[in-house]
């Protein structure tokens, strides 16, 4: 496979990630402040919708091993685009029902497209090095999409909420251009197919792989460490740091650092192995979380440095574990099923982060924009993720020999 094909494959990751940032980062605060939804109700809806979304991923992965990957991606893009536009343009009445319905439609399209797209990449790679490059290309373009989504609201309108609403209309043309390019320049690949099995036996075969089970446990701990600050980022920047007006540029710095670091992590993984490179990134993230716990009102430049450091670690989190999972999925002959389980775990982390942290903060007295409960917010944003990141690093080191393929 030539380099242009690798880049063309990765391009579709841009609009998918462009939508993911508002879904997971902007929506909680957008519906809390613009729509006036109570945190407890908002957290319950986000938790329920995300659990439902995560629950269908194993079935979608099983389906992706039984239909053409490209066809599944194409069919999923329409409900994804329609749901996303609806999500960021809520009506004045029945906001809770609108949120639930829009999330369901968006999640269905997003999940189906993502699982099939990841399995498609596993089919295209004929060795570990190429799968790492394909994963890095996908995640690199994804980070560019996130940077666009982070920076555009401030350019589209003076008010952040109006900018987020207008952001929704950027996705359809962006998605059309990227999908047309990817489908025109990337072939189907050559999947290694295991004997066709019903859903439950297929999932049992996924979990029978000891290396994959260990990788999932590391991924769970590491994913919770990432999901908590992702959910609470805007709250932390606005209320602890008092820097709401620069939240978009700070997000952009974080994701630009992640995108810029991808070639470095690919080279380090080729030289030292993916496991050791990932361990190095986890160590960097631990120092970043520790630093964030010490910050207060007006600490713009220290937090910008922390955004760069944690962004560098993000690049490894996105590229390296998914590349290991792609190898394991191809080894089993059911990459779709493996990525279905993989995405189920990723979304479960995000669901728990939103569904548990927001009500917990409300119970501890935190009220967005009021200045109350800020120590609890700092703890949930920085110190709690630090503990989960340390656990992930310990497990990865302990199982390093079985995970380096």
N, C-alpha and C positions, 0 to 999 in steps of 0.2 A: 504494500500500500504506500502510495506516495504522500508527501507532506501536504499538497493541496487537498487530498481526500481527508486527511486527518482534520485539517482546519474546517473543511466543509461539513464534516460530521459534527464538530464541536459547535458550529454556528447556531444550531437549533437550541442549544442550551441557553442562549442569550434571552430570548423572549420568555422561556419557561421560568428562568430565575428573575427576570424583570417583574413578573407577576408575583413571585414567591415573597419578595421583600414586603410589599404592601400587605399581603395576606397575613404574614406572621408578625410583622413589626408595626405597621401603621394601623391595622384594623382595630386592635384592642383599644388604643388611645383615641382613635377616630370615633368609634361608637360610644366610648365613655364620655367624651367631651362634646362632640358635635350632636350626637343623637341623645345624649343625656341618659344612657343606660346605667343602672347601678352595677358596681363591680361584681357583686355576687351573681347577678343574672347574666352579665356578660361572660364571666368566667365559666358558668355552667353551660352556656350555649357553645362557647369555644371548645370546652372539654368534650361535650357530647358530639359536636360535629367532627372534631378531630379524631375522636375514638372511632366513630363510624367510618371516617375516611381511612384511618389506619387499618381497620378491620377488613376492608375489602382488598387491600393490597396483596395479601397472599393469593387470593382468588385471581386477581388481575395478573400476577406473576405466572400462575398456573396457566391462565388463558394465553399469555404471551408466548408460551412454549408450544402452543397448538394452532396459532394463526400467524400469518406473515407479520413480522415485527413492523415493517413499514406501513402496512395497511392499518394496523392497530393504532400507530401514532397518528396517522392522518385522520382517522375517524374520531379520535379523542380531542382534536384541537378545536373543533367548533363549540362544543359545550363549555370547554375551558374558557374560550374568549368571551362568550355570552355571559357566563356566570361572573367573570371578573368585572366586566362593565357594570353589571347589576350590583355587585358587592360594594363598589365605591360610589354608588349613586342611590342611596336609600331614600324612601319616601318619608313624608312627615309622620304618617300613622303606621301602626303595626310593624314597627322597626324590628322587633325581636323575631317575628316570623319571616320577615324579608331577609334578615341576616342569616337565619338558619337555612332558608331555601337557596339563597345565593351561594353560601358556603358549600352546600351539598352539590350543586351543579358545577361549581368551580373545582372542587376537590375531585369529583369523578373524572372530569376531563383531564385535569392536571396529573392525577395519579396514573390513569391508564396510559397517557402519553409518556410519562417519566419512566415507568417500569419497562415498557416496550423499547424506549429509546436507550436505556441503560443496557438491556439485553442485546439490542442491536449492536452496540459498541463492543460487547464481549464477543459477538460473532465475527466482527471485523478484524479483531486482533488475533494473530496466529502465535504469539508468544507473550510472555509477561512484560517485556520491555515495550512492545507496541500497545498492549492494553493500558499500560501506565501513561503513555503519550496520548492515547485516545481519551482516557479519563481526564487527564490534565487539560486537554483541549476543551472538552465539554465543560469542565468546571471553570476554566479560564474565561471562556465566553460567558458562562453563567455569572461570574463575578462582574464582568463588564455590564451585563444586564442589571445587576444589583446596583452598580454605581449609577447607571442612568436613572433607575427608579429612585435612588436616594437623592440625587441632585435635581431632577426635573421639577418636583413640586414647587421649589423655591423660584424656579424660572418661569413656571406656567402661571403663577399668581402670587400676589404679595402676601396673601393669607395662606398659611400652610394647609388648612383644611380644604380650601378651594383648589389649591394645587394638587392635592391628593385626588380629589374628584375628577379633575381634568386629566390626571395621569391615566385614568382607565381607558380613555379614548386613544391613547398612543399605542396600546397593545395590539389591536387588530391588524393595522398595516405592518407593524414590526414583525408580528408572527407570520403574516403572509409572505413577506420577503425572505425571512430566514428559512421557513419551511420549503419554499420553492427552490432555494439554493441547495439546501441539504438533500432533498429528494432528487434533484437533477444531477448531482455530482457524486453521490454515495450509493454504492451497490448494496445488495442485501447481506453480503458476507456468507460464511459457511458455518452455520451452527452445528455443534456436536449434540445430537439428539439421543437422550436415553430412551428406553422403552416407554411408550405412553402409558401413564398411570392416572387413576382418579385423583382428585385433589388431596385427600388425606394421606394416601400412600406416598404421593409426591412430596408433601410437606414432611412426612416422617423421614424420607430419604435425605431431605435437606438437613434436618436436625441430627441425623445419624453421623454426620461428618464432624468429628471431634474438633478439627481445626476451625470449621465454620462456627461451631458453638462458642469456642473461645473468642474468636474474632467478634462475635455478637456481644459477648459480655463486656469486652473492652469498649465496643462501640456504644453500648448503653451508658456506661459510666461517663465516657467522653461526650456523648451526645447530650446528657443532662447538663453537664458543665457548660455546653455551648447554648443550650436552649434557654436556660434561665436568664443570662444577660441579654440574649436576643429579644426575649419577651419584655424585659424591663428596661431596655436601653433608653427609650424616649422618656420614660418616667424618671430615670436616674439623671439624664442630662438636664431635663427641665427643672426638677425639684431639688436635687442634691447639688448640682453644679450651677444651676441658674443660667443655663446656656441654651435655652430652647431655640433661639434664632439661628444657631449654628449647628443644630442637630443633623441637618442634611449634609453639610460639608464634613462633619465628623464621621458620619456613616460612610461617606465617599472615601475618606482617607483610609478607613478600616478595610474597605473592600478593594480599593486600589492596591494597598499593600499586599492583600491576599493574592490578587491577580499577578502582581509583579513577582511574587515569590514562587510561583508555580514552576518556572524553568529551573530555579535553584533546587527545589525539592526533587524534581525529576533527576537532576544531576547527582544530588546527594544520595538518592535512593539507588541509582545505578552504581555508585561507588561503595556505599556502606550497607546497602540493603534498605528496603522500605521500612522495616520495623525500627531500626536504629534512627533513621531519619525522622520517623514519626515521634519517637521518644524525645528527640531533641526539640521538636516543635511543642510537645506537651510541657517540657521544662520551661520553655520561653513563655508559654501561656500562664503557667503557675506564677511566675514573677510578675506578669502583667496584672493578674487578678489581685495579687497582694498589694501592688501599687495603687490600684483603683480603690481599695478599701480605705486608703488614707486621705482621699481627696475630699474637698468641700467646695463651698460656693466660690465661683470665679476661677477655678483651677483649669483654665483652658489649655495651656501649653503642656502641663504634665499629662492631662488626659489625652491630648493629641498624640503624645509619645506613646502612651499606653495603647491607643488605637492602632498605631503603626506596629507595635510589637505583637499585639494579639492578632492583627491582620496577617502578619507574616506567618504566625502559627496556623491561622485558618487555612492557608493554602495547602499545608500538609494534611490537615483534617479532611479537606475535600477530595484531594487527589489520591492519597496513598491507601487508606482503608478500602475505598471503593475499588481500586485496582486489585487489591488482594482478593476482595469478594468476587471480582470478575474472573480471576484465575480459578477460584474454588468452584464457581458456577459452571465454567466450561469443563472443569475436571469431572463434575457430576453429570454433565450433559443436559443440564436444565438451568441455564443462566436466568431465564425468566422467573422461575420459582425462587431462586436464591435472592434475586433483587426484589421480588415481592415481599419476602420476609424482611429483607434489609430495609426497605422503605417503611414497612410496618413498624419496625423498631424506631426508625428515625422520627416518624410522626408521633409515635407513642411518647417519645421524649418531649416533643413540642407540646403535645396535648397536656401532659402532666405539668409541664412548666407553666402553661397559661391557666389550666384549670385548678391547680393547687396554689400557685404562688399569689395570684391576684386575690382570691378570697382570704388567704392567710395574711396578706398585707393589710387587707381591709379589717380583719379581726384584730391586728396589732395596732390599729389606729392610723394607718396611712391613708390620707385622702389626697388624690391628685390635685396639685395646685394650691394646697392649703398650708404647706410647711409642716404638717403634723406627721409623725411616724417616720421621719427620715432615717434614723439609725436602723430601723427594720429594713428599709429599702436598700441601704448600703450593704447590709448583711446578705440579703437575698441576691443582690446583683453581683457581689464580688467574693465574699468569703465562702458562701455555700458552693458556688461553682469551683472554687479553688480545691475544696475537699474532694469533689467528684473527679476533678482532673488528676489529682494525686492518686486516687484509687485506680483510675484508668492507666496511668503510667506504671504503677506497681504491677497490675495484671499483664500489661503488655511486656514488661521486662521478664516476668515469670514465664510467660509462654512464648518468648521470642523465637525459640528454635522451631516450634511447630507452625508458626505463622509466616516464616520467611520461605516463600515457594520459589 
